[in-house]
Amino acid sequence: MAGIERAETGRKRSVRVILPQPRGFCAGVVRAIDIVERALDSYGAPVYVRHEIVHNRHVVEDLRSKGAVFVEQVEDIPVGAVAVFSAHGVSRRVEEDAELRSLHVIDAACPLVIKVHNEAKRYSRQGREIVLIGHEGHPEVEGTMGQVQGNVLLISTVEDVERLAPADPNRLAYVTQTTLSVDDTKEIVAALKRRFPDIVGPNSEDICYATQNRQNAVKGLIAKCDLILVIGSRTSSNSNRLREICELGGTRSYLIPDADALDLEWFDGVSAVGITAGASAPESLVQDLVVRLGQIFDTTVENLDGVKENVTFRLPRELRRPGDAQL
């Protein structure tokens, strides 16, 4: 591994570390984590959380150490217990099951996810069949589909548009998974509008701001770096997309959960490395990786300018404290 060997002088090889802005936690993730922590403070342990609160092992393990118990099914939660629904949102069936078990439910669904639910239900009440742009099996997609009483057609590619067979091509509406961006969906939306001119859908600003901002930021790394590391979970849709964008832009990229997954062979011939993080990855993981690289190389760290996010989402009334944001 000549690329990581020290020179004969004993000096470490120089590597620039470039950090984009924004990266890491979005407002929906911050809100979801705060909800679990405050529920633990208010009601005591255990607090049961259906599904991973967000897609990040470090976040889940930290909350577990504080008394959160993670389960996949409502049936795994004791009758009458305090239960938190994850940031991804849930189906109506899950809500009904929770009612049957007399659970004290605190919903940590991202407000942008709830907005998609409400749009889909509104279109359904208008007698429209819903087309959902998203990834099959993602918990957010399952939740959205389960909130609509009528039929929902799930698509994820332009090719899927051509295979659609709606009951009435003139009575269609589309919504999107929030962890997709305008860039992710624009070709699919264009294909829908070409094939179904009467289809209706949300305004582009309804797409998750955080997903788009992080994608725009990582694009700014591509021309500056020989290698880009994305910190995030393999189950995180937005983290996987960040890595894909780097690869499509011609820069080698890897998705890693934390600094322990670093492979020094990746750094052969690398003089500049970019580091970003998906919306469910804490900033501490970024800084851990910066420290690890500083132990191996002679690093200089450059922080790029970017969008300053000041979005906050209000917590459920029962968990609010004096001084909380009144948004």
C-alpha positions, -999 to +999 in steps of 0.1 A: +000+000+000+025+026-012-001+053-010-001+053+028+035+047+035+055+074+052+083+090+033+119+082+042+120+115+062+093+101+085+068+126+074+032+116+068+018+120+033-004+151+029-041+147+023-067+175+021-100+167+039-129+186+024-162+189+042-194+202+025-223+221+040-249+210+048-243+173+059-257+150+085-288+154+106-319+171+092-346+187+112-369+156+110-342+134+124-333+158+152-370+160+161-374+122+162-344+117+184-356+145+207-390+128+210-375+095+222-352+112+247-379+134+261-403+105+263-377+087+284-373+117+306-411+122+310-423+086+313-392+067+323-378+036+308-387+015+289-401+035+260-409+012+230-400+024+195-415+007+165-388+002+139-355+021+140-363+056+150-339+067+121-317+046+099-285+047+119-270+021+142-251+045+164-283+066+170-303+034+178-276+020+202-273+053+220-311+055+226-311+018+236-285+025+263-309+052+277-338+028+279-355+027+245-366-007+234-368-012+196-394-036+181-406-043+146-442-050+153-468-033+175-477-068+189-442-068+205-451-039+227-468-045+261-504-034+264-507+001+277-470+010+272-455+042+259-448+037+222-430+060+197-435+056+159-404+062+138-396+092+117-406+072+086-443+073+093-467+043+097-498+029+080-533+032+093-532-005+102-503+001+126-522+030+142-553+008+146-532-021+161-518+004+186-553+016+196-563-020+202-534-025+226-542+008+244-507+021+237-497+057+246-485+066+212-461+095+204-457+099+167-422+109+156-430+109+119-412+137+101-437+165+094-428+163+057-438+126+056-471+135+073-475+162+046-472+135+019-497+113+037-522+142+038-517+150+001-522+114-009-554+111+012-567+144-003-561+131-038-578+098-029-608+116-016-610+134-050-615+100-066-579+098-080-557+068-081-524+075-065-490+069-081-462+068-054-426+074-066-404+056-041-385+024-033-403-008-026-399-021+010-388+013+024-407+019+057-418+053+046-433+039+014-451+012+033-465+038+057-477+061+029-493+033+009-510+021+041-525+056+048-545+056+015-578+038+013-578+036-025-553+020-049-517+030-048-493+023-077-457+022-067-430+031-093-393+039-090-381+043-126-391+059-159-396+024-173-421+017-146-442+046-159-447+028-192-459-003-174-486+015-154-522+003-160-544+027-140-581+022-138-587+057-152-558+075-169-576+108-165-579+105-127-544+102-114-522+120-089-486+114-078-467+118-046-431+110-038-410+094-010-395+123+010-360+110+009-359+115-029-350+149-043-362+170-072-333+157-092-341+121-083-377+124-095-377+149-123-374+124-152-401+102-137-424+131-131-418+143-167-426+108-180-458+107-160-469+140-174-461+129-209-481+097-207-509+111-184-513+148-192-541+152-167-521+139-137-518+162-107-491+163-081-475+185-053-454+215-059-417+209-062-411+227-029-429+199-012-399+177-018-377+173+013-354+203+015-327+183+033-323+156+007-319+182-021-295+203-001-272+174+008-271+163-028-263+198-041-235+200-015-219+167-024-219+177-061-196+205-051-171+179-038-169+159-070-144+181-089-123+188-058-117+153-046-101+120-056-123+101-032-155+108-013-167+090+018-203+091+027-212+082+063-245+065+067-264+033+069-268+009+040-305+010+048-306+048+044-321+058+011-306+093+010-271+081+021-270+056-007-281+083-032-252+105-021-227+078-029-244+072-063-242+109-072-205+109-066-199+078-087-221+092-115-200+124-113-168+103-119-154+104-084-148+071-065-170+069-034-178+045-006-207+044+019-194+036+054-211+034+088-182+050+107-145+054+109-139+018+118-150+008+083-121+028+067-100+009+042-066+025+037-062+009+003-088+034-009-063+062-004-036+050-028-029+081-050-055+102-031-045+138-023-080+151-015-109+133+002-144+146+007-165+135+037-202+140+039-230+123+059-266+112+052-295+129+070-296+103+097-259+103+106-247+124+135-219+149+131-198+131+157-192+103+131-178+128+106-155+143+132-144+108+143-134+101+107-115+134+104-096+125+136-088+090+123-075+104+090-054+129+109-037+100+128-027+084+095-020+114+072-008+150+075-042+165+070-056+199+064-093+204+068-114+227+045-150+235+052-169+245+021-196+272+022-231+260+015-268+264+025-273+272+061-303+252+073-323+268+101-354+246+098-368+232+131-400+211+136-422+215+166-423+187+191-456+170+202-474+191+228-469+167+257-431+168+253-426+206+249-406+226+273-404+264+279-381+279+253-388+253+226-391+266+190-426+278+183-427+267+147 
